[in-house]
Amino acid sequence: MTETTQQLPPGAAPKPRSPEFRLAADALRGLRHDLLHDAFAYHPLPRSTADGPLTRRLKGRQREYATWSPHALIIAAGLLAMFIASDNAIRGASTNTILALLALLPVLLTMVRPVGAFWLSMVATPVATILANEWDDSWPWLAGSFACHLFVLTIVALRTRPRTAAWMWALTAVYGFIAGNISDGRDFRSDTAEVLFSSALVLLGVAVWQIRREARQEVTAQLTVTAHERSRRTLLEERTTIARELHDVVAHHMSVVAIQAEAAPYRVENPPPELERAFVTIRENAVAALTELRRVLGVVRAEDYEAPDAPQPTLADMDALLANVRDAGLSVDKGVTGAVRELPQGVELSAYRIVQEALSNTLRHAPGASARVEIGYVLGGLGLRIVNGPMPEPSLVKPSPGAGHGITGMRERVSMLNGEMTAAPADDGGYEVTVFLPVPSASEPVPGAREGEGDA
């Protein structure tokens, strides 16, 4: 009678494993990955950072030497374990030397091969116990082996992760219970319970510290990403707003060009054919440019965005803006220097928006402070200076928290016009925004402009 094996039919799925089997298989894979795979791989201990709460106070070479403090602590722990292992006058000098080395080497090995140091400590423990069993009744942990293994468990747990610490503690418990039942018939005092209890407390503290550190790092990274995304989103929204306004300004002018080019031949009696063709070409180019502009810039409009019915604000509307912020409780003065002239509409719109945002920031962040707006018409462009004084103390109105994205929007407008901008605290405790917007030299002053015009 021959034995036959049952084979699965083609295409049949294998029988699913039980949850217990899968749990055991996952556990064995975790053990192999944490403690067996590349157990003696080279992982040198890096130097610590020099921005800690204590090392930050040091200077020069002292601060550089402080970065080696983890290595110094491990060496000190190894020397302490070596001293504990050799502190027995009954044993001979050679035995004490061997026991001291068996306690020192695993601790020092944690600086370069942490998992290998754990296995070396597991091997050194029974060797040390066998060498000293004639003079010591501790079983299966000598005092030096106990100190060495505890230091190794702590350092390796700090250098790896909580799951590795759990595996090390479990293997330590297995060794302790097996070795505790192999005493060669002699009356030894088993100290496995003390070792497991002490190591469990230490490893639990290390695991909690690691979990808190990882959680803090994740929160910090998430906050950094959130702040970056918020700033990026605000920047994109501001660029979208600028693109909308630019679209409205340019589209208006291009429409005017097209209408004037179409109506121009009718304003001249018997215009020559060449002039009519020129105006037709101008109108066709203006309409084509307007169509392309709407196609390219129109995509930035939201579905619910509607173009403003009223014309975009300019510097001529500055008095109305200042009256509005005065009604909101801000004491603001205005000064104008230079030859007042008409500027390109994009420059005037950006200047108006910059002043508007700077005064809004004053209302939000320095309630009760006074402000001054200075507008300077110079040969190469337009200068703006918006400065506010410090917030009075005590103040019944508290400043509103903000992320400072208004400054970002102002910088975007200035950058769009190839201008320059500085925004920084003033000497008196207030805040100052200085902007220069270049204007092409072909722009001439408006006839009849007054020099040094200003009001307060």
HELIX and SHEET records of a PDB file:
HELIX    1   1 PRO A   19  LEU A   31  1                                  13    
HELIX    2   2 ARG A   32  LEU A   36  3                                   5    
HELIX    3   3 THR A   55  ARG A   57  5                                   3    
HELIX    4   4 GLY A   60  ALA A   66  1                                   7    
HELIX    5   5 SER A   69  SER A   86  1                                  18    
HELIX    6   6 ALA A   93  LEU A  109  1                                  17    
HELIX    7   7 PRO A  114  ALA A  132  1                                  19    
HELIX    8   8 ALA A  143  ARG A  159  1                                  17    
HELIX    9   9 PRO A  162  GLY A  180  1                                  19    
HELIX   10  10 THR A  192  ALA A  263  1                                  72    
HELIX   11  11 ALA A  264  ARG A  267  5                                   4    
HELIX   12  12 PRO A  273  LEU A  297  1                                  25    
HELIX   13  13 GLY A  298  VAL A  300  5                                   3    
HELIX   14  14 LEU A  315  ASP A  317  5                                   3    
HELIX   15  15 MET A  318  ASP A  327  1                                  10    
HELIX   16  16 GLN A  345  HIS A  365  1                                  21    
HELIX   17  17 HIS A  405  MET A  416  1                                  12    
SHEET    1   A 2 SER A 138  TRP A 139  0                                        
SHEET    2   A 2 ARG A 189  SER A 190  1                                        
SHEET    1   B 6 GLU A 420  PRO A 425  0                                        
SHEET    2   B 6 TYR A 431  PRO A 438 -1                                        
SHEET    3   B 6 GLY A 381  ASN A 388 -1                                        
SHEET    4   B 6 SER A 370  VAL A 378 -1                                        
SHEET    5   B 6 SER A 331  GLY A 338  1                                        
SHEET    6   B 6 GLY A 454  ASP A 455 -1                                        
END                                                                             
